[in-house]
Amino acid sequence: MKHLKTSTKVIIFGSAFLILLTVFFSFLNYNMHTYLDSDEEYKQNWYCKEYNFSFSSYGKNFPEASGDQCKNATINNHKVDVMVEYDCFYIGKYYTVTENGEKYTDFKSYASASSYDYSWGKLTVKIDKVENKKYNYLKGKTLIFKKNK
């Protein structure tokens, strides 16, 4: 580098410094969001007294945001899974499938609502489809969930 002009050296080192700075802040931003979106920080327990149905949500913007954010769901003390996706509310079970040597998780819906409403701290879900006879009693029913402190 002896034969390079001082201005060229400044440009090279300045560019390298900017690249390192960009990588550092990208890494910092990623880690910060990973920490902020941790499960326990946004945990909310929901309960529908009429149907003895409870679950826990873990998403920062639940229920306004879509995504798989619910755990510990039970209906009448029977464990189920809850999935909220694209304004739909699903009650069912996750299961693992192996296809062509690759494992992936899928969801079997027992009952679902094609939409739900969240206002005044209440999550209102009207079940409009039942795919498992065990949950026929939910068809057409409105489930009102409140945050359980």
Order of alpha helices (4+ residues) and beta strands (2+ residues): alpha-beta-beta-beta-beta-beta-beta-beta-beta-beta-beta
